[in-house]
Amino acid sequence: MFNVEMTSTTMELVPLACLCVLTWSGTTFADEHGPSVITVAVEEGSDAILPCSLSSRENIEKMVFDWKKDGDKEVFLYDAGHHYNKGRTGQDEQFNGRVFHFEDELKYGNASIKIHNTKMADNGSYTCTFPRKQVSHIRLVVDPDPERFILKDRTAENIPGAAPKPYITTLGETQDGVKLQCEVHGASPKPDVQWQDSDGKTLPAEEPQVSERGGSYDIILQTTVTKTDTYRCVATQEEIRHQVHAGTYVPVHGAASKPSIMILNQTKDGLKLQCEVHGASPKPDVQWQDSDGKTLPAEAPQVSERGGSYDIILQTTVTKTDTYRCVATQEEIRHQVHAETYVPVPESHTGHGVGAVVGAVVGTLLLVGAVVGIVLFVLIKKCCIPNPGGI
């Protein structure tokens, strides 16, 4: 049996056929006083997959990542294709011949490892480190009954005092954003209640309103959100390994929708692109970017305003084949959205300069050659051919 508990921001893994045995048993909040931790629980003697992925999802085949246990034991070190399973020395004897990575998944940023035939001695804290980039923390639990270590929704188990599904209310818009309220009733022991966004990040909230009756707790927690997203309220009772949540989609007024992109026409300078953003408030900053994220020069934006909402049109001209995107950013409400399009630029705009230069050089050489030929012909005629009328 193999289970994984997320005790922090949700960590996305590139799908792997060999990871199909994973059971995602729930997502909880990050520890405010320490690093985020992922708990993996397995039965002794089974294989354990410890998840780790570079957040950027970039290719890591030429990078370095290092797995360690309890801070000092070398579990698995990968360095641009060199690792312990290819003769590299330094691995702790406890893991010799039992740890493997997923070679085919490196190009997707996946640095997960599999520990074969787990032992009780494998229990402990593991770190997956990309030097100067990222550190992930994983707790491995090897136990005859790993299910008891997993934090999940245990409502169906009829555990006395297990918190029911939270009740969410959208209270309304304020000058700061949209206020949400979460209610949890009749829970014992006292649950920890938090708001999270769609990335699993814990949101700042007001002081919880707590009331207690006969050992059971009612909790109300309010938060204010400033961007369109799916939010959820999570109630956690660590003592009974119970966690339950409810979610709601909140459209924040004025948040810019996905831009609309059009390829207008071909000019002597390249291809002209147009981006349109409508009904945004506050006024967004709109930019064109290439596939490297570099901001492109653009014409002056065409801006119109109606009742505090803005429509913006931004045009740019591109000269090379690439994927371009239009990005709309509203810093005040922490909102950013983009659209992109692939633009194949005709060769006439990528090579006409070189062709013109080559044509000019060739033409000049032909002209010089013709002049030299005429001069030589005249000289030969005068010097070498006798004049029949002059004796």
N, C-alpha and C positions, 0 to 999 in steps of 0.2 A: 504494500500500500504506500502511496506517495502523495503527499500534500504540500501545498505551499501557502503560507500566510503572508500577505503584504501588510506590514505595520507602518507604512508611510505612503508617500506619493506613489501612485501606480507606476510600475516599471513595465514598459512594453517590450516584449521579446519578439524577435523575428520568428515566424512560425517554423517549427521544425517537426518533421515526421516523427523523429525520435523523442520529441517532447510531448507527444500526445498523452503520456501517462500523467501529465501534470494536472492537478485539480486546483484551480484558483478558488480559494475558499473565502475570499472577501478582502476588502481594502479598508484599512483603518487609518488613523491619523498619525502624523509624524510626532515623534517625541520632541517637545519644545526644548528639552535640556540635553539633548545628545543627537548623534547621527541617526538617520533613518535606517531601519533594519528590516530585512526580509527574513522570515522564518521558514525553513524547509524541514518537514518532519517525515521520516521514513522508518520502515521496519528494519531491524537488524538483519543483515545479510542481503538486503535489496540494494539496487543502485540508486544513487541520489544525484539529481541534476541541480547544480547551484547556478542560478541565473545571473547574468551580468551582460549588459549591452552599453556601448558608448552612446550617450544621449543624442549625438549628432547623426548617428546611423552611418557614418562614413566608413570607407573600406579600412580595415585595420590589419591587413595582411603584412604591411611593412612597418607596423608599430610594435610597441612593447606593452604587454600587460602582465601583471604579477599577482598570483593568488597566494595568500599566506593564511595560516591558522594561528589563532591566539597571538597574533602580532609578530611572531618570529619563525614559525615552522614553514619551510618552503614547500608549497603544495604543487604549484605549476607555474613555470615562467616561460612566457612566449616572447621571442625577440626576432621579429621579421623572418619567421619560418624556422628558427632554431628553438628547440624545446627539449625537455627531459626524455621524451620518447624517441628522440633522435640522437641520443648519446650525450646530451648536455649533462654536466655534473652539478651537484648542489642540492638535489631534491632530498627532502627528509625521508628516511627509510620507511616510515609509516605509510607513505603514499607511493612507494616505488612500484611501478607497473600497474597501478590501480586508477590513475587519473588520466582522462582523455578530454580533448577539446573537440569542437565541431568545425573541422577544416573548411567545409563548403559554406559555412555561415559567416566566416570572417569578413567577407566582402560586404556584409550587411551590418557590420559593427558588433556582431555577437561574439562575446568572449566567454560564454557559459562553459562550464566543465561538468563532466560526469565522474563521480567517484564510484568505482565498482566494488560490490560486495562490502557494504558498510559495516563498521564495527563500532562497539560502544566507545572506543577510544577516539572515534571521529567526531563525537559530540564537541561542539565549541563554536567559537566566533571566527568567521572567515572574512577576509577583505579581498576585493578585486580592484587593483590599482592600475590606472593609466597615468604614468608620471606626468605631473603638471597639468593634468586634464580632469580626472574624475576618480573618486574612490567610492565603491559600493560596499555595504556591510551586510553580511548574510549570517544567520544563526542556523546551524545544523543540529537537529534533534534526532538521535537514533534511539528508538524505544520499541518494546514489544507492542505497545498500543499508541502509535503516534497520533491517532485521531483526537486524543484528549488534550493535545497541545495546540490544536488548531482553533483559531478565533473565527467563528462563523455564526450564521443565523441558526439558532437552535430552538426556534419557536415550535417546530414540529415535535420536539422532544418533551414538550410540556413541563419544562423546568420551572418550579415555583419562583415567581419574581422576575422571570426573564422579560426584558422590556419588549413591548409590542412595537410594531412599525410606527415610526414617528409621524406626526400629523403636521403638514406644512401649509402655511397661509401666506399669501402675498398681501401685505398690509397696504401698500400703495407707494406712490412716488414722493420723494422729498427733494429738497434742493441738492442733496448729496447723492441721490441715486434711488434705487428701489429697495424698500425695507421688506425683509422676509422674517417670518417667525416659525420656529419649530417647537412642537410640544411632545413631550414623552411622559406618559402617565403610568402609575402603579408599578414602578420598577424597584426591585430589591435583589442585590445590593444597589447602592446609589450608582447610576451610570455616568460615564463621562460623555457629554454631548458636544459635538462640534459641527460646524459648517465647512463644506469642502466645495471647490470648484470642479470642473470636469477633468482637470489634471490631477485631482486628488490632493491639491494643496489646501492646507487649513486656512480658513479666512478669519480675519479679526472679527470679533463679535462683542456685543455688550455683555455686561455682567449677567450671568444666568439667574433667573428667578426660580428659587428652589423652595418647595414645601414638602413636609414629611408628615405621614399619618400612619401610625402603627408599624413603622419600619419600612414602609413603601414610599417612594419618592416620585413627585411630579416636578418636571423641569421645563421651563420655557427659555428658549435662547433666540435672540434676535440679531440679525446682521444686516448691513446695507451693501448692496452690490452695485457696481458702476458699469458693467459691460454685459452684453448679451451672451448667455451661456446656460449650460445645464448645471444646476446646483443641487447638492444633496445634504441632508442632515443625517449624521451618523451617531448612534447611541452604542456605547461599548461598556460591557461589564466583564472586566478581566477575570474576576474571581470565578465566574462560571463559564468563561471562554465563549461568551455570547456577544454577537454584534449584529445590529440590524440598521437599515437605513431606508430613507425615502428620498426621491428626487423630484425636481420640477424645472421646467424650462422657463427662463426669464428673458423676454425681449426688452432690452433697455431702449427707451425712446431716444431717437437721434443717432444711434450707432450706425455708422456707414454700412450699407449693404455691399455685397461683392461687386467690384467695379465691372463695367462693360467695356470690352476691348474690340476695336475695329481696325482692319487694315484699309486705309483710305485709298491710296493710289501710289503709283510709281512716279517719282520725279527724277530730274537729272542728278539729284544728290543722293537718292536712295529710295527706300520705302517709308511712307508716312504712316505712323500709327496714332490712333486716338483712344484715349481712356475717358470714360464718363463715370462720375460718382454723383448720385442723386439723393436728396432729402437727408443730408447729414447735419447733425448739430451736436456739439460745436463744430465750427468750420474745420474740416480735415486738411492735413498736409498731404498732397498727392505727388508721387514721384514715379518716374520710369526707372527700371533697373534691368541690367543684363543678367545672364545666368550666374555670374560671379558675385552678384549683389551690388555692383558698382552703379551709382546714380548716373543717369544719362542726361546730357543737356537737352532741354526742351524749350518749346515756345512759351511765352507768357500764358499762364492759365486763364481760361475764360470762366469767370465766376459770376453766378447770379444768386440772389438771396430772396427768400419768401418766408415771412413769418418766423425768422430765426433759423430756418433750414437752408442749407447751401447745396447748389448744384455746381459741379466743377468739371470742366473739360480740359484735358491736357494732351497736347500733341508733341510727338518727337519724330525724328527721321533717323532710320538705322541703315547701316551700310554693309552689314555682314550677317550671314545666316546664324541664328542663335535662338534661344528661348528667352523671351522678354516678359517682364511682368510689371503691372501697375499696382502700386502700394498706396493705400489710404490709411493715414494714422491720425488718431484723435488722442493726444496725450492726456487731456483732461479726464477722460473716462477710461484710460488705459486700454484703448481698443485699436486693433490693427487688422486689416483685411486686405487680401490681394487676389488678383486674377492674372493668369499668364497665357501666353500664346507662342507657338513656334512659328518663326518667320524665316522662310527660305528666300534669301536675297539673290536675284539673278546675277550671273557672272558679269554682266555688263556694268554692275555697280561695284564689283569687288576687284575687277582686273582691268577696267578701262584705262586707268592711269598708266599701268605697265604697258598695255597694248599701244597706247598713243606714243609713249617714249620709244618703244621698239620700232614702230612704224616710221617715226621721224628719223631715227638713226639709219634704218635701211634706205629710206628715200634719199637721205643726204649722201650715203655711200654710192648709190646708183648714179646720182647727179655728178659727183666728183669723178666717177669712173668714165662717164660719157665725155666729160670735158677733157680728161687726160687722153682718151682715145682719139679725139679730134685733133688735139695738139700734136700727138705723135704722128698721125697720118700726114698732116701738113709738113712737118719736119722731114719725114722720110721722102715725100714727094719732091721737095726742093733739093735735097742733098743727093739723092740716089738715082733719080730718073732723068736721063739726058734730055736736053731741050732740042728738038729737031730743027728749029729755025735759027739757031745761033751757032756759026762757025767762025 
